[in-house]
Amino acid sequence: MAGLKVLALNAGSSSLKASLFEIDRTYEAGSAPAGLKWESESSAGPESLDSMLTPLWSGTQPILRGPSDVKGVGHRVVHGGATLLEPMRVTESVRAEILRVAEYAPAHNAAALALMDATTHLFGRDVPQVAVFDTAFHKTMPPAAFTYAGPFGWVKSGIRRFGFHGISHQYVSHRTARIIERAKLNIVTCHLGSGCSLAAVQNGISIDTTMGFTPLDGIPMARRSGAVDPGILIHLLRHGGYSLDSLDHLLNHDSGLAGLSGTDGDMRNVLKKVREGDERAQLALDVFVHRIRQGIASMTASLGGIDALAFSGGVGEHAASVRAAICEPLSFLGVMVDADKNGSSEREREITGEKSVVRVFVIPAEENWIVARECAKLLAV
């Protein structure tokens, strides 16, 4: 494995994050990223892969001799369904299953498949590609946590809660345990970005999470509604003039922080409007914070107690005032944060208050590190 150059790609619906790692050994769970040689981000999506990567070997300061220096490419894939439960090499059958479940995360899975095609075009068919699935970390949830209380036919047909952001929840929980130096811990992880979810992680294993059959479920997000009363959807279909497609767009693009605040849903812009006294923005923030507090309490109940709380994602890592607002009424759980530590700009840090029973952390998601690490593991077999 010495000096193995691995490219990690994370395709969003309209963005692309790429990182190049040089990995020289097998890393334990919770290890911080190592061997990062280069990283970049584009808002153009999978079609920008060529222009993003070719400067690595043909630019003015190349760091690779050519595309053949890359020995493997790992992809974050949002939805793996009920069968893609481990990181695995991309084969035609794996691609077919990713496509089959794309209906439940259409923008994300389609982008991942397009990126796999672009990768093959750039590197050739001989460079192995590995898929790492967001849903896989949550495969350990018990039936009581993943089963919907609909007809039993749903269970038979595979309608269940899958959970998402698993790569982030895996790294953040394992990293927290490594910092605390305890393997047996009840940790609630909060991935708060444009998409948001919480997870209950017990002794390194996911036992509950807030997202469900699709990434639309759970707490409110930048543009997604999160969980709503299904009766509202029936009402809108009957009386609101909505088609299935227009209702889908409403819930996935015109709801959440954006729908309530009238902004683009970016927390930075919501907070700016709050500071200006905008009532809609204040309501959006209040709803967001309220639902996350509820979610933390819910995940704590699933765990039977909480030892640590960890924040990650763009909002979770950078919005100190939002973290403070979330934690302020959770003292009944033993959660308190230190204002100075919370306001620090360190990427990875503990923000536990002096009298807090629960340890509180800010941990960067490092999804591309996990993708690269899992890719390297498979290539070394």
C-alpha positions in Angstrom: 0.0 0.0 0.0 3.1 2.3 0.3 2.5 5.5 -1.5 -0.8 4.5 -3.0 -2.4 7.6 -4.7 -6.2 7.5 -4.4 -8.6 10.0 -5.7 -11.8 10.6 -3.7 -14.8 12.2 -5.4 -18.0 13.5 -3.9 -20.7 14.4 -6.4 -23.5 16.6 -5.4 -26.5 17.4 -7.6 -24.7 20.5 -8.9 -21.2 20.4 -7.3 -18.1 18.3 -7.1 -15.5 17.9 -4.4 -12.3 16.1 -5.2 -9.3 15.1 -3.0 -6.1 13.3 -3.8 -4.5 11.3 -0.9 -1.3 9.3 -0.8 -2.0 6.4 1.6 0.8 4.4 3.0 -0.9 2.1 5.5 -4.2 0.9 6.9 -5.7 3.5 9.3 -7.7 2.7 12.3 -11.3 4.0 12.8 -11.3 7.6 13.9 -7.9 8.4 12.5 -7.5 12.0 11.3 -7.0 12.5 7.6 -3.4 11.8 6.5 -1.6 12.1 3.2 -3.7 14.8 1.6 -1.9 16.0 -1.5 -4.5 18.2 -3.2 -8.2 19.1 -3.0 -10.6 21.2 -4.9 -14.3 22.0 -5.3 -16.4 22.9 -8.3 -20.0 24.2 -8.6 -20.2 22.8 -12.1 -20.9 19.2 -11.2 -19.5 15.9 -12.7 -19.0 17.6 -16.1 -16.2 19.6 -14.6 -14.0 16.5 -13.8 -11.6 16.9 -16.7 -10.9 20.6 -16.2 -10.5 20.1 -12.5 -8.1 17.2 -12.6 -5.9 17.6 -15.7 -3.9 20.4 -14.1 -2.6 17.8 -11.6 -0.4 16.4 -14.4 -0.4 19.0 -17.1 -0.5 22.3 -15.2 2.3 24.7 -14.5 3.0 22.9 -11.2 2.1 19.3 -11.7 2.0 16.9 -8.7 1.4 13.8 -10.8 3.3 12.5 -13.8 0.1 11.5 -15.5 -3.4 10.0 -14.9 -1.7 6.6 -14.5 -0.3 7.7 -11.2 -3.8 7.4 -9.7 -4.3 3.8 -8.6 -7.9 4.0 -7.6 -10.9 6.3 -7.5 -13.4 6.3 -4.7 -17.0 7.7 -5.0 -19.4 8.8 -2.3 -22.8 7.4 -3.3 -25.8 8.6 -1.3 -28.2 5.7 -1.7 -27.2 2.1 -1.7 -30.6 0.6 -1.0 -30.9 -2.7 0.9 -28.2 -4.6 -0.9 -25.2 -2.3 -1.2 -24.1 -2.4 2.4 -20.3 -2.3 2.2 -17.7 -0.3 0.1 -17.3 -2.2 -3.1 -15.7 -2.1 -6.5 -17.9 -0.5 -9.2 -19.1 -3.3 -11.5 -21.9 -3.3 -14.0 -24.1 -5.0 -11.4 -23.2 -2.4 -8.8 -24.0 0.4 -11.2 -27.3 -1.3 -12.1 -28.3 -1.3 -8.4 -27.2 2.3 -7.8 -29.4 3.2 -10.8 -32.3 1.1 -9.5 -32.5 3.0 -6.2 -31.8 6.3 -7.8 -35.5 7.0 -7.7 -35.2 7.6 -4.0 -32.2 10.0 -4.2 -32.4 11.0 -7.9 -30.2 14.0 -8.1 -27.4 12.5 -6.0 -27.3 9.0 -7.4 -27.6 10.2 -11.0 -24.6 12.6 -10.3 -22.6 9.7 -8.9 -23.2 7.6 -12.0 -22.4 10.5 -14.3 -19.1 11.0 -12.4 -18.2 7.3 -12.7 -18.7 7.6 -16.5 -16.5 10.8 -16.5 -13.9 8.9 -14.4 -13.8 6.1 -16.9 -13.4 8.5 -19.8 -10.5 10.3 -18.1 -8.6 7.4 -16.5 -9.6 4.5 -18.6 -11.3 1.2 -17.7 -8.3 -0.3 -16.0 -8.3 2.1 -13.1 -10.5 0.6 -10.3 -13.4 2.6 -9.0 -14.9 2.0 -5.6 -18.3 3.1 -4.3 -18.8 4.0 -0.6 -22.4 4.3 0.4 -24.0 6.9 2.8 -26.7 4.4 3.7 -24.3 1.6 4.7 -23.4 2.9 8.1 -27.0 2.7 9.2 -27.4 -1.0 8.2 -27.1 -1.8 11.9 -30.3 -0.1 12.9 -32.7 -2.5 14.6 -36.1 -3.3 13.0 -37.9 -1.1 15.5 -35.9 1.9 14.3 -36.1 1.3 10.5 -39.6 0.0 10.1 -42.5 2.3 9.2 -45.8 1.7 10.9 -47.7 1.3 7.5 -49.1 -2.0 6.2 -46.9 -5.0 6.6 -46.7 -5.1 2.8 -44.3 -2.1 3.0 -41.9 -4.3 5.0 -42.1 -7.0 2.3 -41.6 -4.5 -0.6 -38.5 -2.9 1.0 -40.1 0.4 2.1 -38.1 1.2 5.2 -35.9 3.9 6.8 -32.4 3.7 5.4 -30.8 6.9 6.8 -28.1 9.0 5.1 -25.0 11.0 5.7 -23.6 7.8 7.0 -20.0 8.5 5.9 -20.1 11.7 7.9 -21.8 10.1 10.9 -19.3 7.2 10.8 -16.2 9.4 10.8 -17.5 12.0 13.3 -18.6 9.4 15.9 -15.4 7.3 15.5 -13.3 10.4 15.7 -15.1 11.6 18.8 -14.5 8.2 20.5 -10.9 8.3 19.5 -10.4 11.7 21.1 -12.2 10.7 24.3 -10.2 7.4 24.2 -13.3 5.3 25.0 -14.7 2.6 22.7 -18.0 2.3 24.6 -19.9 5.5 24.2 -23.3 6.9 23.4 -22.8 9.6 20.9 -25.3 11.8 19.1 -23.8 13.2 15.8 -25.4 16.2 14.1 -24.6 16.6 10.4 -25.9 20.1 9.7 -25.2 21.3 6.2 -27.5 22.0 3.2 -28.8 18.5 4.1 -29.2 17.7 7.8 -29.5 14.6 9.8 -28.8 13.3 13.3 -27.6 9.8 14.3 -27.5 7.8 17.5 -24.2 5.9 17.6 -23.7 3.3 20.3 -20.2 1.9 20.7 -19.4 2.9 17.2 -22.6 1.4 15.6 -25.6 3.4 14.3 -28.8 2.4 16.0 -31.0 5.3 14.9 -31.1 8.3 12.6 -33.5 11.1 11.6 -33.5 10.6 7.8 -35.7 7.8 6.4 -36.6 6.1 3.1 -35.3 9.2 1.2 -33.0 12.1 2.2 -36.2 14.2 2.5 -37.1 12.9 5.9 -36.1 14.2 9.4 -35.1 17.7 10.5 -35.6 20.8 8.2 -32.7 21.6 5.8 -31.6 24.4 3.5 -34.3 23.7 0.9 -35.8 20.4 2.0 -38.8 20.3 4.4 -37.8 17.4 6.5 -40.6 15.4 8.1 -44.1 16.8 7.7 -47.6 15.5 8.4 -48.4 13.2 5.5 -51.9 14.5 5.7 -50.6 17.9 4.4 -49.4 16.1 1.2 -52.8 14.5 0.7 -54.5 17.8 1.3 -52.2 19.6 -1.3 -52.8 16.9 -3.9 -56.5 17.1 -3.4 -57.0 20.8 -3.0 -53.8 22.7 -3.8 -53.5 22.0 -7.5 -50.2 20.1 -7.1 -49.1 17.2 -9.3 -46.7 14.6 -8.0 -43.8 16.3 -9.7 -44.7 19.8 -8.5 -45.2 18.5 -4.9 -41.8 16.8 -5.1 -40.2 20.0 -6.2 -41.9 22.0 -3.5 -40.7 19.6 -0.7 -37.1 19.2 -2.1 -36.4 22.7 -3.4 -38.8 25.3 -2.0 -39.1 24.4 1.6 -36.9 24.3 4.7 -34.9 27.4 5.6 -35.4 28.8 2.1 -39.1 28.3 2.0 -39.7 29.9 5.5 -37.1 32.7 5.3 -37.4 33.8 1.7 -33.6 33.4 1.3 -31.7 30.9 -0.7 -31.5 28.6 2.4 -27.8 29.3 3.1 -27.6 29.6 6.9 -25.2 32.6 6.5 -27.8 34.5 4.7 -30.6 33.5 7.1 -28.5 34.7 10.0 -27.8 38.0 8.2 -31.5 38.5 7.8 -32.0 37.6 11.5 -29.5 40.3 12.5 -31.4 42.8 10.3 -34.6 42.0 12.2 -36.4 39.9 9.5 -39.3 38.1 11.1 -39.4 35.3 8.5 -35.7 34.6 8.9 -36.1 34.5 12.6 -39.0 32.0 12.3 -37.0 29.8 10.0 -34.1 29.8 12.4 -36.3 29.1 15.4 -38.0 26.1 13.6 -34.6 24.7 12.6 -33.2 25.0 16.1 -36.4 23.6 17.7 -36.5 20.5 15.5 -32.8 19.8 16.1 -33.3 20.0 19.8 -36.1 17.5 19.5 -34.0 15.3 17.4 -31.1 15.3 19.9 -33.5 14.3 22.7 -35.0 11.6 20.5 -31.6 10.1 19.6 -30.7 10.3 23.3 -33.8 8.3 24.1 -32.8 5.6 21.5 -29.4 5.4 23.1 -30.7 5.3 26.7 -28.4 8.2 27.6 -25.7 10.4 26.0 -22.0 10.7 26.7 -21.0 13.0 23.8 -22.6 15.4 21.3 -20.7 16.2 18.0 -21.5 18.8 15.4 -20.4 18.6 11.8 -21.3 19.8 8.3 -21.1 23.4 7.1 -23.6 24.8 9.6 -22.5 22.4 12.4 -18.9 23.4 12.0 -19.1 27.1 11.3 -22.3 28.6 12.9 -21.3 29.1 16.5 -24.6 31.0 17.3 -26.7 28.1 16.0 -24.8 25.5 18.0 -25.2 27.7 21.1 -29.0 28.1 20.5 -29.4 24.3 20.0 -27.5 23.4 23.2 -28.8 26.2 25.5 -31.9 24.4 26.7 -30.3 20.9 26.7 -28.9 21.3 30.2 -31.5 18.8 31.4 -29.5 16.2 29.4 -26.2 17.5 30.9 -25.2 19.4 27.7 -23.5 22.8 28.2 -21.0 24.6 26.0 -18.2 27.0 26.7 -18.9 30.3 24.9 -15.2 31.0 24.2 -14.4 27.5 23.0 -17.6 27.5 20.9 -16.6 30.8 19.2 -13.1 29.5 18.4 -12.1 29.1 14.7 -10.2 25.8 15.2 -11.5 23.2 12.8 -11.6 20.3 15.2 -12.2 21.2 18.9 -14.0 20.4 22.1 -16.5 23.0 23.2 -17.6 21.4 26.5 -18.7 23.7 29.2 -17.1 23.5 32.7 -20.2 22.0 34.3 -21.3 19.9 31.4 -21.8 16.2 32.0 -21.8 15.5 28.3 -18.7 16.3 26.2 -19.4 18.4 23.1 -17.3 18.6 20.0 -17.0 20.2 16.6 -15.6 17.6 14.2 -15.2 18.3 10.4 -17.0 15.6 8.3 -14.0 14.5 6.3 -16.2 12.4 3.9 -13.5 12.3 1.2 -11.0 10.9 3.7 -13.3 8.0 4.5 -14.0 7.4 0.8 -10.2 7.4 0.1 -9.4 5.2 3.1 -12.1 2.6 2.1 -10.9 2.6 -1.5 -7.3 2.0 -0.4 -8.4 -0.9 1.8 -10.2 -2.7 -1.1 -7.3 -2.1 -3.5 -4.9 -3.6 -0.9 -6.8 -6.9 -0.7 
